[in-house]
């Protein structure tokens, strides 16, 4: 650990990961200096965080709430800025030790690119950055030699497991999935699933969008694509296993048939703390396992009929180019429509599949291509889900 505190930027500070990141930092007050915070639209919580942690900068993406935000912040030394571009600009601030990107959805891509192009080490909780712009992001990171430290529990687990061997020795990556709330629900009842039921995850406390993604297993589809870009592993060597207890967060099998697993209770503060202190480990009890009380651990092959999202991921990777962008955009639109009661649960993956079939995929895209594909997929998905009441 350096003598001075690590200078940290947290984007998406009012979301589930952002709030837990601040909890971890608060428990280590001498280790970190929060330089900037950013949020999308929760101006009240962001104002409270700005007053408490006193960053030099605080950004609100939603400009329409800026006046309320300004009036709510009572600490005069915090500079307040607004707009989506202002959020991304924070990722490229000078003399930053770590940018935590916990923005939800496609909106996080700009900040990810800004961080890696600047050379700021990135703690990435925004999987959509790599799903939509994996080729662009990894190329930029390679050019600037920027480290990307995954925060998702599965990718953090793989990142940690890979300390046991070289990437050239990987036989396969094994992502684990809880199976969500509908692992045993009869398929003929899926059309009647309500948003309230889908938001009741059995193990994890997450934001609304991620929780729905877990229920459809689109979340695992996104993680398959993310793992491909993070670790440079071909799709045919990335597997998924259902693990209802959520104790083993992922595994790496090496060529000698040795399998290394990372285990802990389902608590996001552990991978967050690992990313914050990396390459060091800091003592903590988050996720501590009492093995004498541990229930049996089970692993199941995923039912591809129940969870068609997995095949969608492999198909998108096979298509290449902007296919991941299309998948992500269509899913964001479909999840919003489901939460608003405009479509049924089963329609979410159907809309993603149809979007991949009908939107042209651009190979080796630049940022303009990605933005264009994102817009086209959203427009197409919007036609499928219909207009809000």
C-alpha positions in Angstrom: 0.0 0.0 0.0 1.3 3.5 -0.9 2.1 5.9 1.8 -0.5 8.3 0.7 -4.2 7.4 0.3 -5.4 6.0 -3.0 -7.2 8.7 -5.0 -10.5 7.2 -6.1 -13.3 8.2 -8.6 -16.6 6.4 -8.2 -19.1 6.5 -11.1 -22.6 5.3 -10.3 -22.1 6.0 -6.6 -25.8 5.9 -5.8 -26.4 2.4 -7.2 -26.0 -0.9 -5.3 -22.3 -1.3 -6.1 -21.5 2.3 -5.6 -23.1 2.4 -2.2 -21.3 -0.8 -1.1 -18.0 0.7 -2.5 -18.5 3.7 -0.2 -19.2 1.4 2.7 -15.9 -0.4 2.2 -14.0 2.9 1.8 -15.7 4.3 4.9 -14.3 1.3 6.9 -10.8 2.2 5.7 -10.8 6.0 6.0 -7.0 6.4 5.9 -6.5 4.3 2.8 -8.6 6.3 0.3 -9.3 9.8 -0.9 -12.5 10.2 -2.8 -11.8 12.7 -5.6 -15.1 12.5 -7.5 -18.5 11.0 -7.3 -21.1 10.6 -10.1 -24.7 9.4 -10.4 -27.4 9.3 -13.0 -30.5 10.9 -11.5 -30.6 10.2 -7.7 -29.6 13.8 -6.8 -30.8 13.4 -3.2 -28.5 10.5 -2.4 -25.6 12.0 -4.4 -26.0 15.3 -2.5 -25.9 13.3 0.8 -22.7 11.5 -0.4 -21.1 14.7 -1.5 -21.7 16.3 1.9 -20.4 13.3 3.8 -17.3 12.4 1.7 -16.5 15.9 0.4 -15.0 15.0 -3.0 -13.5 17.7 -5.2 -16.1 17.0 -7.9 -19.6 15.6 -8.0 -21.4 15.0 -11.3 -25.1 14.4 -12.0 -25.9 13.0 -15.5 -29.5 14.1 -15.4 -29.3 17.8 -16.1 -33.0 18.4 -15.4 -32.4 17.8 -11.7 -29.3 19.9 -11.5 -31.0 22.9 -9.7 -32.3 20.5 -7.0 -28.9 18.9 -6.7 -27.1 22.3 -6.2 -29.6 23.4 -3.6 -29.2 20.1 -1.6 -25.4 20.1 -1.4 -24.3 22.1 1.7 -20.5 21.8 1.4 -19.3 24.7 -0.7 -15.9 23.2 -1.7 -17.5 20.5 -3.8 -17.6 21.5 -7.5 -20.9 20.4 -9.1 -21.1 19.5 -12.8 -23.9 17.9 -14.9 -24.4 15.9 -18.1 -23.5 12.5 -19.3 -20.2 13.8 -20.8 -19.3 15.3 -17.4 -19.6 11.8 -15.8 -17.3 10.3 -18.4 -14.8 13.3 -18.0 -14.3 12.3 -14.3 -12.9 8.9 -15.5 -10.0 10.8 -17.2 -9.0 13.1 -14.3 -5.2 13.3 -13.8 -3.4 11.7 -10.8 -6.1 9.1 -10.2 -5.2 5.7 -8.7 -8.5 3.9 -9.5 -11.7 4.6 -11.3 -14.6 2.5 -10.1 -17.2 2.3 -12.9 -20.4 1.1 -11.3 -22.7 2.8 -13.9 -25.6 0.6 -15.0 -26.0 -0.2 -18.7 -24.7 1.1 -21.9 -24.2 4.6 -20.4 -21.0 3.2 -18.7 -19.1 2.6 -22.0 -18.0 6.2 -22.4 -16.5 6.3 -18.9 -14.7 3.0 -19.4 -13.1 4.2 -22.7 -12.2 7.5 -21.0 -10.5 5.7 -18.2 -8.5 3.3 -20.2 -7.5 5.8 -22.9 -6.1 8.0 -20.0 -4.3 5.1 -18.4 -6.3 5.2 -15.2 -6.6 1.8 -13.6 -10.2 0.7 -13.8 -12.3 -1.3 -11.4 -15.1 -2.4 -13.7 -18.5 -3.3 -12.5 -20.2 -2.1 -15.7 -20.2 -5.4 -17.7 -22.1 -3.7 -20.6 -18.9 -1.8 -21.5 -17.3 -5.0 -22.6 -20.5 -6.5 -24.0 -21.1 -3.6 -26.2 -17.6 -2.4 -26.8 -15.2 -5.2 -25.9 -13.0 -5.0 -28.9 -12.6 -1.2 -28.6 -12.1 -1.2 -24.9 -9.5 -4.0 -24.8 -7.6 -2.5 -27.7 -7.4 0.9 -26.0 -6.4 -0.7 -22.7 -3.6 -2.7 -24.4 -2.3 0.5 -26.1 -2.1 2.4 -22.7 -1.2 -0.7 -20.7 -4.2 0.0 -18.4 -5.2 -2.6 -15.9 -8.9 -3.6 -15.7 -9.8 -5.1 -12.4 -13.2 -6.9 -12.6 -15.7 -6.2 -9.8 -18.4 -8.7 -10.8 -18.2 -11.6 -8.4 -17.7 -14.1 -11.1 -15.0 -12.3 -13.0 -13.3 -11.2 -9.8 -13.2 -14.9 -8.9 -11.6 -15.9 -12.2 -9.2 -13.0 -11.9 -8.1 -14.3 -8.5 -8.0 -18.0 -9.7 -5.7 -17.0 -12.5 -3.0 -16.1 -10.0 -2.5 -19.9 -9.8 -1.4 -20.3 -13.4 -0.7 -18.6 -16.7 -3.4 -17.6 -19.1 -1.8 -19.8 -21.7 -2.5 -22.8 -19.4 -6.3 -22.2 -19.2 -8.4 -25.2 -20.4 -11.7 -23.5 -19.6 -13.4 -20.9 -17.5 -16.4 -22.0 -15.5 -18.8 -19.3 -14.6 -21.3 -20.2 -11.8 -24.9 -19.0 -11.7 -27.4 -19.3 -8.9 -30.2 -20.0 -11.3 -32.2 -17.1 -9.9 -35.7 -17.3 -8.4 -37.1 -19.5 -11.2 -34.7 -22.5 -11.3 -37.5 -24.9 -10.4 -40.5 -23.1 -11.7 -42.6 -25.0 -14.3 -41.9 -23.6 -17.8 -45.7 -23.3 -18.5 -45.9 -20.7 -15.7 -43.2 -18.4 -17.0 -45.7 -16.2 -18.9 -47.4 -15.3 -15.6 -44.2 -14.2 -13.8 -44.6 -10.7 -12.4 -41.9 -8.1 -11.9 -42.3 -8.4 -8.1 -41.5 -12.2 -8.3 -38.6 -11.7 -10.6 -37.1 -9.1 -8.3 -36.8 -11.6 -5.4 -33.4 -13.0 -5.9 -32.7 -15.9 -3.5 -29.1 -15.0 -2.7 -28.0 -11.6 -3.8 -29.1 -8.0 -3.1 -28.7 -6.2 -6.4 -30.2 -3.3 -8.4 -33.5 -3.9 -10.3 -32.0 -4.3 -13.7 -29.3 -6.7 -12.7 -31.8 -8.7 -10.7 -34.1 -9.1 -13.7 -31.1 -10.1 -15.8 -30.3 -12.8 -13.2 -33.8 -14.2 -13.4 -33.6 -14.5 -17.2 -29.9 -15.4 -17.1 -29.2 -12.7 -19.5 -26.8 -11.6 -16.8 -24.9 -14.8 -17.4 -25.0 -14.2 -21.1 -23.4 -10.8 -20.6 -20.8 -12.4 -18.3 -19.9 -15.0 -21.0 -19.1 -12.1 -23.4 -17.4 -10.1 -20.7 -15.2 -13.1 -19.8 -14.2 -13.5 -23.4 -12.9 -10.0 -23.6 -11.4 -9.7 -20.1 -9.4 -12.9 -20.3 -8.9 -13.5 -24.0 -10.5 -16.9 -23.9 -12.4 -18.3 -26.8 -16.2 -18.9 -26.3 -15.9 -22.7 -26.7 -13.8 -22.7 -23.5 -16.2 -20.7 -21.4 -18.8 -22.8 -19.6 -21.7 -22.1 -17.2 -22.7 -24.2 -14.2 -25.8 -23.7 -12.0 -24.7 -23.5 -8.4 -27.7 -22.5 -6.3 -25.8 -21.8 -3.1 -23.7 -19.0 -4.6 -20.6 -20.0 -2.5 -18.3 -20.9 -5.4 -18.2 -17.7 -7.5 -16.4 -19.2 -10.5 -13.6 -21.6 -11.4 -10.7 -22.0 -13.7 -9.7 -25.4 -15.1 -6.1 -25.6 -16.3 -4.6 -28.0 -18.8 -3.4 -30.4 -16.1 -7.0 -30.9 -15.0 -6.5 -28.9 -11.8 -9.5 -26.7 -11.0 -9.0 -23.6 -8.9 -12.2 -22.1 -7.3 -12.8 -18.9 -5.4 -15.3 -19.2 -2.6 -17.1 -16.9 -0.2 -20.6 -16.1 1.0 -22.6 -14.0 -1.5 -21.4 -10.5 -0.4 -20.3 -8.0 -3.0 -18.1 -6.1 -0.6 -15.5 -8.8 -0.9 -14.8 -8.4 -4.6 -15.2 -4.6 -4.2 -12.5 -4.6 -1.5 -10.2 -6.8 -3.5 -10.5 -4.4 -6.4 -9.9 -1.3 -4.2 -6.8 -2.7 -2.6 -5.4 -4.6 -5.5 -2.7 -5.8 -5.8 -2.8 -6.1 -2.0 -5.3 -8.0 0.1 -6.7 -6.2 3.2 -8.0 -8.1 6.2 -11.8 -8.4 6.3 -14.7 -10.7 7.3 -17.0 -10.0 4.4 -18.2 -13.3 3.0 -16.4 -15.4 5.6 -17.4 -19.1 5.4 -18.0 -21.2 8.5 -17.2 -24.6 6.8 -18.7 -26.5 9.7 -22.1 -24.9 9.0 -21.8 -24.9 5.2 -24.7 -26.7 3.4 -24.0 -29.1 0.6 -22.7 -27.5 -2.6 -24.4 -28.6 -5.8 -23.6 -28.0 -9.5 -26.0 -28.6 -12.3 -25.9 -28.3 -16.1 -28.1 -25.3 -17.1 -31.3 -26.1 -18.9 -31.0 -24.3 -22.2 -34.8 -24.4 -22.8 -35.4 -22.7 -19.5 -32.5 -20.2 -20.0 -32.2 -19.5 -23.8 -30.1 -16.5 -22.9 -27.0 -18.6 -22.8 -27.2 -19.7 -26.4 -27.8 -16.1 -27.3 -24.5 -15.1 -25.8 -22.5 -17.7 -27.7 -24.4 -16.7 -30.9 -23.5 -13.1 -30.4 -19.9 -13.9 -29.8 -19.9 -16.0 -33.0 -21.4 -13.1 -34.9 -18.8 -10.7 -33.6 -18.7 -6.9 -34.2 -21.7 -5.0 -32.8 -23.7 -8.1 -32.0 -23.0 -7.6 -28.3 -24.1 -4.0 -28.6 -27.4 -5.1 -30.1 -27.9 -7.8 -27.5 -27.3 -5.4 -24.7 -29.5 -2.6 -26.1 -32.4 -4.8 -26.8 -32.2 -6.4 -23.4 -32.2 -3.0 -21.6 -35.3 -2.0 -23.6 -37.0 -5.3 -22.9 -36.2 -5.2 -19.1 -37.7 -1.7 -18.8 -40.8 -2.9 -20.6 -41.2 -5.9 -18.4 -40.8 -3.8 -15.2 -43.4 -1.5 -16.5 -45.8 -4.3 -17.2 -45.9 -3.9 -21.0 -44.5 -7.4 -21.9 -44.3 -10.8 -20.2 -41.2 -12.3 -18.7 -40.6 -14.7 -21.5 -40.7 -11.9 -24.1 -37.4 -10.5 -22.8 -35.1 -13.0 -24.4 -37.4 -13.3 -27.4 -37.0 -9.6 -28.1 -33.2 -9.9 -27.8 -33.2 -12.9 -30.2 -35.3 -11.0 -32.8 -33.1 -7.9 -32.5 -30.0 -10.0 -33.3 -31.7 -11.5 -36.3 -32.8 -8.2 -37.8 -30.2 -5.5 -37.0 -27.1 -5.4 -39.2 -23.9 -6.3 -37.4 -20.9 -4.0 -38.1 -17.5 -5.7 -37.9 -14.5 -4.1 -36.1 -16.6 -1.1 -35.0 -15.5 2.3 -33.9 -17.4 4.2 -31.2 -19.7 5.8 -33.8 -20.6 2.3 -35.1 -21.3 1.1 -31.6 -23.5 4.1 -30.8 -25.4 3.7 -34.1 -26.0 -0.1 -33.5 -27.2 0.7 -30.0 -29.7 3.3 -31.3 -30.9 0.9 -34.0 -31.4 -1.9 -31.6 -33.3 0.3 -29.2 -35.6 1.6 -31.9 -36.3 -2.0 -33.2 -36.9 -3.3 -29.6 -39.2 -0.3 -28.9 -41.3 -1.3 -31.9 -41.6 -4.8 -30.5 -42.5 -3.9 -27.0 -44.9 -1.1 -28.0 -45.2 2.4 -26.5 -45.7 3.0 -22.7 -49.3 3.6 -21.6 
